[in-house]
Amino acid sequence: MIGTAWAAYLTGCWATIRCMKKALLVTAGSVIAWTTLFAEEVKTGTYYVIVEHTDERLAPKATGKSTNVIYKRQLVEVLEVNNGWARVSKYYDGTVEGAAGQVARWIATKDLSSKRPADEHAKSGEPEVTKLIADSDDFSKYRKAFITASQSLIDSKRCTLQDFKQVGGWMKSTNQASAPVYFTYCGGETRANRLYLNVKTGQVFQ
C-alpha cells in the first residue's frame, strides 16, 4: 500500500512539473512573440539610436569587431538590413580596419528607431547648464557628474553657459578608452581649450 501510494504521489508530482514547464514555455513564447510583434521593423532609411550607446561592428553579428561607438539620439542612414543588423556605411577597404577584403559598419536594429528619443530636461532644482549639456554622451548614466563638473567650471569662470551651448555638452574620449573620460571645450575649440572629465572621480584636467 505504501509503495502504491508513493508511486501515485510521484506520478502526480511529475505531471505537475511537466504542466508547469509547459506553462512557462508557453508564457515565454508569448512574451517573445508579443515583443517581436510590436518591435519596430527597421528598413532602409534614416533612424536614431535609442540606447545610451551602441557599437558599430565590421560584421552583422554580435561578435563582429567593434570599430566605433555611437550614442543616443545620433542619426544614422540604414543602407541594408541583414538578420537583425543594419548596415550604416558603404563597403570600404578593410585594410584601414586591419581586416581583409571589403568591410562595412553594422548596428543592431534593436538599438534603432525612426522616432527621435526625447531630449533630457532639467529637473527641479538643477542648474541652468543642465539643459545645455543634455546631449552629452552617456548623459543619463553620468548625469550628476556632468552637471556637477559643468557648474563648477562655470562658477570658477573657466567656462560659460555660452561655451556649453555652443559645444552641446561632453563627448566620450576615444583616446582614453580604459577610463570613463569625456571632454568638452571652453573659450574656443582648439586643443588648448579642451577639458577632460573623469566621471568616476570628478577630476577635470587638460
C-alpha positions in Angstrom: 0.0 0.0 0.0 2.8 2.4 0.9 4.6 1.6 -2.4 1.5 2.2 -4.4 0.7 5.5 -2.7 4.2 6.7 -3.1 4.2 5.8 -6.8 0.9 7.7 -7.3 2.4 10.7 -5.4 5.5 10.7 -7.6 3.3 10.4 -10.8 1.3 13.4 -9.7 4.4 15.4 -9.0 5.9 14.7 -12.4 2.7 15.5 -14.1 2.6 18.9 -12.2 6.2 19.6 -13.1 5.5 18.9 -16.8 2.5 21.1 -16.7 4.5 23.9 -15.0 7.2 23.6 -17.6 4.7 23.7 -20.4 3.0 26.8 -19.0 6.4 28.5 -18.6 7.3 27.7 -22.2 4.0 29.0 -23.5 4.3 32.2 -21.4 7.9 32.8 -22.5 6.9 32.2 -26.1 4.0 34.6 -25.8 6.3 37.3 -24.4 8.8 36.8 -27.2 6.0 36.8 -29.8 4.5 39.9 -28.2 7.8 41.8 -28.2 8.5 40.8 -31.8 5.1 41.8 -32.9 5.4 45.4 -31.5 9.1 45.9 -32.2 9.7 48.4 -35.0 10.7 46.9 -38.3 13.8 48.5 -39.5 14.2 49.0 -43.2 16.4 51.3 -45.3 16.2 54.9 -44.4 17.1 57.3 -41.5 17.0 56.2 -37.9 18.0 57.3 -34.4 20.0 55.5 -31.8 17.7 54.9 -28.9 20.1 53.3 -26.3 22.8 55.2 -24.4 25.4 53.9 -26.8 25.9 51.1 -29.3 28.8 49.6 -31.3 29.4 49.8 -35.0 30.7 46.4 -35.9 32.5 45.2 -39.0 30.2 42.2 -39.5 26.4 41.8 -39.0 26.8 39.8 -35.7 27.4 40.4 -32.1 30.9 39.0 -32.3 31.9 41.3 -35.1 34.8 43.6 -34.4 33.7 46.9 -32.9 35.2 49.9 -34.8 33.2 52.8 -33.4 30.7 53.7 -30.7 27.7 56.0 -31.4 25.3 57.5 -28.9 21.7 58.1 -28.1 19.8 60.4 -30.5 22.6 60.1 -33.1 21.3 59.9 -36.6 22.3 57.0 -39.0 21.4 56.1 -42.5 20.5 52.4 -42.9 21.5 51.1 -46.3 20.7 47.4 -45.8 19.2 45.1 -43.2 20.5 41.6 -42.6 19.1 39.3 -39.9 18.7 41.9 -37.1 21.6 44.1 -38.2 21.6 47.4 -40.1 24.4 48.4 -42.4 25.1 52.1 -41.9 28.1 52.7 -44.2 29.2 51.8 -47.7 31.6 49.0 -48.1 35.2 50.0 -48.0 38.7 48.6 -48.0 39.2 46.6 -44.8 42.9 47.2 -44.6 42.2 50.5 -42.7 40.5 48.4 -40.1 43.1 45.7 -40.0 40.8 43.3 -41.9 41.0 41.6 -45.2 38.7 42.4 -48.1 35.7 44.8 -48.2 34.0 45.7 -44.9 31.1 47.9 -43.7 29.7 49.1 -40.4 26.7 47.4 -38.8 24.5 48.3 -35.9 21.9 46.0 -34.1 18.4 47.0 -35.4 17.0 46.7 -31.8 19.0 49.8 -31.0 17.4 52.0 -33.7 14.1 53.7 -34.1 12.6 56.1 -36.7 11.4 58.3 -33.8 14.0 60.5 -32.1 14.3 59.9 -28.3 13.0 62.8 -26.2 15.6 65.3 -25.0 16.6 65.3 -21.4 15.2 68.1 -19.3 16.4 69.8 -16.2 14.8 68.5 -13.0 13.5 70.8 -10.3 16.5 72.4 -8.5 19.0 71.6 -11.2 21.2 74.5 -12.6 20.6 76.1 -16.0 23.5 74.4 -17.6 21.7 71.0 -17.4 19.6 71.6 -20.5 22.7 72.8 -22.4 24.6 69.5 -21.7 21.7 67.1 -22.0 23.0 65.7 -25.3 26.3 64.7 -23.7 27.4 61.1 -24.5 26.0 58.8 -21.7 24.2 61.7 -20.1 21.6 59.6 -18.4 24.2 57.3 -16.9 26.5 60.1 -15.6 24.0 62.9 -15.3 25.1 64.0 -11.8 28.8 64.0 -12.7 28.3 66.1 -15.8 26.1 68.6 -14.1 28.4 69.0 -11.1 31.6 69.4 -13.2 29.9 71.8 -15.6 28.5 74.0 -12.9 31.9 74.0 -11.1 33.6 75.2 -14.3 31.1 78.0 -14.7 31.5 79.0 -11.0 35.2 79.1 -11.4 34.8 81.1 -14.6 36.8 78.6 -16.6 33.7 78.0 -18.8 30.5 79.9 -19.6 27.0 78.9 -20.4 27.7 80.0 -23.9 30.5 77.5 -24.2 28.3 74.6 -23.3 25.5 75.9 -25.5 28.0 76.1 -28.4 29.6 72.7 -27.8 26.5 70.9 -26.7 28.0 69.0 -23.7 30.6 66.3 -23.1 31.8 63.8 -25.6 33.4 60.4 -24.9 37.1 60.4 -25.3 38.4 57.6 -27.5 42.0 58.4 -26.6 41.4 57.2 -23.1 39.1 54.3 -23.6 40.3 52.5 -20.5 38.7 55.1 -18.2 35.3 56.8 -18.2 36.7 60.1 -19.6 34.8 62.7 -21.5 35.8 66.1 -23.0 34.4 69.5 -23.9 35.7 72.9 -25.0 35.7 76.2 -23.2 36.8 79.5 -24.7 37.4 78.1 -28.1 37.6 74.7 -30.0 41.3 74.2 -30.2 43.4 71.6 -28.4 44.4 74.2 -25.8 40.7 74.8 -24.9 39.9 71.1 -24.4 38.9 70.0 -20.9 38.6 66.3 -19.8 36.4 64.9 -17.1 36.7 61.6 -15.4 33.1 60.9 -14.4 34.1 58.4 -11.8 36.4 60.6 -9.8 35.0 64.0 -10.8 38.5 65.2 -11.8 38.7 67.8 -14.6 42.0 68.1 -16.4 43.7 69.1 -19.6 
